[in-house]
Amino acid sequence: MLLGVNIDHIATLRNARGGIEPNVLTAARMCIDLGASSITTHLREDRRHIKDSDVQSIRNLSKVRLNLEMAMTDEMQEIALKLRPHAVCIVPEKRQELTTEGGLDVAGQLERATKFVRPLIEKGIEVSMFIDADISQVSAAYKCGVPFIELHTGRYSEDFGTDKEEESFQALKGAATFAQTLGLKVNAGHGLNYENVKRMHEIPDLVELNIGHSIIARAVFVGLSQAVEEMKKLVEEK
């Protein structure tokens, strides 16, 4: 598996005081130099952490594969078509939420989702849908014509270490396996940390894990380099 690093909370810390420190471009370069496969940023409607200028600057960095998380809105589609990141992940978004609370309901808005992703795909952008481990949502994502899905691992992460863990994990595994039979490539992320990430190796052929908060939180104590290196080792080694 590959490790994509979400650096949104580098920007969160910067925005607490304003200015440029800590610098998101420095963080992006470090993560790539340490072997991260991509840099993920979520450009939210309220711009609470990553800003438009951040995304543009990261896109301009050489050797950096930018994965742009974004809501299914006209504004974000316009930005993505102009920016042309390497990949976009379509996520649900609520203004008041602290973090993404669940997967996108693709099945409930299939026609809209299909029309939304078509111009992105036509521009050569790698598109994925951030969805729950639900067969109906996997099927809907497939019907949209996207090459990737990203499974929302939040439920599994919350249930890890409890009597609900196995049920949540098997739902993830089942959804991933079903998606792969349809020819979809599968990523995963949300709430993964240095303990619960280990079970992702039990799901065959996951392509990439996108992890942010846990890495940045650990970096407060051990530094970004060590935090990324430790997670990369867990992701790559069974």
C-alpha positions in Angstrom: 0.0 0.0 0.0 0.9 3.6 -0.5 0.7 6.4 2.0 -0.9 9.7 1.1 -0.5 12.4 3.8 -3.2 15.0 4.5 -1.6 18.3 5.6 -4.8 20.2 6.3 -3.9 20.5 10.0 -0.5 22.1 9.3 -2.7 24.9 7.9 -5.0 24.7 10.9 -2.0 25.5 13.2 -0.8 28.3 10.9 -4.2 29.9 10.8 -4.4 30.0 14.6 -1.9 32.9 14.5 -1.9 34.0 10.9 1.3 34.4 8.9 3.0 31.6 7.2 4.3 29.3 10.0 4.2 26.4 10.0 4.6 26.5 6.2 2.4 24.0 4.3 4.8 23.9 1.3 7.6 22.9 3.6 5.4 20.1 5.0 4.4 19.0 1.5 8.0 18.8 0.4 9.1 16.9 3.5 6.3 14.3 3.1 7.2 13.7 -0.5 10.9 13.5 0.2 10.1 10.9 3.0 8.3 8.7 0.5 4.6 9.8 0.7 2.8 8.9 -2.6 0.7 12.0 -2.5 -0.3 15.1 -0.6 -4.0 15.4 0.3 -5.8 18.7 1.1 -9.5 19.4 1.6 -10.4 22.8 0.3 -13.6 23.4 2.3 -16.3 25.9 1.5 -15.4 28.0 4.6 -11.6 27.7 3.9 -11.1 26.8 7.6 -7.6 25.4 7.0 -6.2 25.0 3.5 -6.7 28.1 1.4 -6.9 28.5 -2.4 -3.4 29.9 -2.6 -2.1 26.8 -0.7 -3.6 24.4 -3.1 -2.3 26.4 -6.1 1.2 26.5 -4.6 1.2 22.7 -3.8 0.0 22.0 -7.3 3.0 24.0 -8.7 5.5 21.9 -6.7 7.5 19.5 -8.8 7.3 15.8 -7.9 4.2 16.4 -5.8 1.1 14.4 -6.6 -1.8 16.5 -5.3 -5.0 14.8 -4.2 -7.7 17.5 -3.8 -10.6 16.6 -1.5 -13.7 18.7 -2.4 -17.4 18.9 -2.1 -19.7 18.3 -5.1 -20.4 22.0 -5.8 -20.1 24.2 -8.9 -17.4 26.3 -7.2 -15.2 23.3 -6.4 -15.7 21.8 -9.9 -14.6 25.1 -11.5 -11.5 25.2 -9.2 -10.6 21.6 -10.0 -11.0 22.1 -13.8 -8.8 25.1 -13.7 -6.2 23.7 -11.3 -6.1 20.2 -12.8 -4.8 18.4 -9.7 -3.5 14.8 -10.2 -6.5 13.5 -8.4 -9.7 14.7 -6.7 -11.8 12.9 -4.1 -15.5 13.9 -3.9 -16.5 14.2 -0.3 -19.7 15.2 1.6 -19.4 18.5 3.5 -21.4 20.1 6.2 -20.5 23.7 7.3 -20.7 23.0 11.0 -18.9 19.6 11.1 -15.5 19.3 12.8 -14.4 16.7 10.3 -16.1 14.7 7.5 -18.8 12.7 9.3 -19.6 10.0 6.7 -19.4 8.9 3.1 -21.0 10.6 0.2 -24.5 9.5 -0.7 -23.8 8.7 -4.4 -26.7 6.3 -4.7 -29.2 9.0 -3.6 -27.9 11.5 -6.2 -26.6 9.3 -9.0 -27.5 11.5 -11.9 -26.1 14.6 -10.4 -22.9 12.8 -9.4 -22.4 11.3 -12.8 -22.7 14.7 -14.5 -20.4 16.3 -11.9 -17.5 13.9 -12.4 -17.7 13.6 -16.2 -15.8 16.9 -17.0 -13.2 16.1 -14.4 -12.5 12.7 -15.9 -12.5 14.2 -19.4 -9.7 16.6 -18.2 -7.6 13.6 -17.2 -8.1 14.0 -13.5 -8.2 10.8 -11.5 -11.5 10.9 -9.7 -12.6 9.0 -6.6 -15.7 9.0 -4.5 -15.4 9.0 -0.7 -18.1 6.5 0.4 -19.2 4.3 3.3 -18.6 0.6 3.2 -22.0 0.0 1.7 -22.6 -2.2 -1.4 -25.2 0.2 -2.8 -22.8 3.1 -2.6 -20.0 1.1 -4.3 -22.4 0.1 -7.1 -23.5 3.8 -7.5 -19.8 4.9 -7.7 -19.2 2.3 -10.4 -22.1 3.6 -12.4 -20.7 7.1 -12.2 -17.7 5.9 -14.2 -15.0 6.9 -11.7 -11.9 4.7 -11.6 -11.4 4.9 -7.8 -13.4 4.8 -4.5 -12.1 5.8 -1.1 -13.7 3.9 1.7 -14.6 5.9 4.8 -12.8 4.1 7.7 -14.3 6.3 10.4 -16.7 3.7 11.7 -14.0 1.1 11.9 -11.6 3.6 13.6 -14.2 4.4 16.2 -15.0 0.8 16.8 -11.4 -0.4 17.0 -10.7 -2.1 20.2 -14.4 -2.7 21.0 -16.8 -5.6 20.4 -18.0 -3.8 17.3 -14.5 -3.8 15.6 -14.9 -7.0 13.7 -18.3 -6.1 12.2 -17.0 -2.8 11.1 -13.8 -4.2 9.7 -15.6 -7.0 7.7 -17.9 -4.3 6.2 -14.8 -2.5 4.9 -13.3 -5.7 3.6 -16.5 -6.8 1.9 -17.0 -3.4 0.2 -13.4 -3.4 -1.0 -13.7 -6.9 -2.4 -16.9 -6.1 -4.2 -15.5 -2.9 -5.6 -12.5 -4.7 -7.0 -14.8 -7.3 -8.7 -16.3 -4.3 -10.6 -12.8 -3.2 -11.6 -12.7 -0.2 -9.2 -9.4 0.6 -7.5 -9.8 1.1 -3.7 -8.2 3.7 -1.4 -9.2 4.1 2.3 -9.0 6.8 5.0 -10.4 8.7 7.9 -9.5 8.2 11.6 -6.7 5.8 10.8 -3.8 5.9 13.3 -0.7 4.1 14.4 -2.7 1.3 16.0 -5.7 0.6 13.9 -3.9 1.0 10.5 -2.4 -2.4 10.9 -5.6 -4.3 10.0 -5.7 -2.6 6.6 -3.2 -5.2 5.4 -6.0 -7.8 5.8 -7.8 -6.1 2.9 -6.3 -7.3 -0.3 -5.1 -4.9 -2.9 -5.8 -1.5 -1.3 -4.0 1.1 -3.3 -3.5 4.0 -0.9 -4.3 5.1 2.6 -4.9 8.8 3.2 -3.9 9.8 6.7 -3.6 13.2 8.2 -4.7 14.1 11.7 -2.9 11.2 13.4 0.4 12.0 11.6 0.3 15.7 12.4 -0.7 15.0 16.0 2.3 12.7 16.5 4.6 15.2 14.7 3.9 17.6 17.6 5.9 15.3 19.9 8.4 13.6 17.6 8.7 15.8 14.5 7.1 15.5 11.1 9.9 13.4 9.6 9.7 10.7 12.3 5.9 10.7 12.3 5.7 10.2 8.5 8.4 7.5 8.5 6.7 5.6 11.3 3.4 5.6 9.5 4.9 4.8 6.1 6.6 1.7 7.7 3.3 0.5 9.1 1.5 1.1 5.8 4.1 -0.7 3.7 5.1 -3.6 5.9 2.7 -6.4 6.8 
